[in-house]
Amino acid sequence: MQDYRKLVVWQRAHQLVLSVYSTTTALPEGERFGLTSQMRRAAVSVPANIAEGCGRETPGELKRFLYVAMGSARELDYHLLLARDLHFIEAQTYKRLAGELDEIQRMLNVLIHKLVSQS
């Protein structure tokens, strides 16, 4: 069991959640229960699963939750693309958020591979 707050990947994922919440406030009101909700849920799922995995007893359990976090990151990646293509967010905002998300996915991948090699 480790303190998830010390992991840089969790810190970056948490900051991305804050950015997604800020960005989605500008989405159309009609999307509140649609894309806004989906983007926020997927974003929150990334650091939440990192935190939950860190609270588990074995590296295997942590690895499983990191895979779930990666899946949520990929889901958010699509939601950001869709929001851009629907012109709900500007291309510059998409580029910034997608870049942050890409970095988080790379960090998750490194951590997952580290756990796999220790197995």
Secondary structure, 3 states (H helix, E strand, C coil): CCCHHHCHHHHHHHHHHHHHHHHHCCCCHHHCCCHHHHHHHHHHHHHHHHHHHHCCCCHHHHHHHHHHHHHHHHHHHHHHHHHHHCCCCCHHHHHHHHHHHHHHHHHHHHHHHHHHHHC
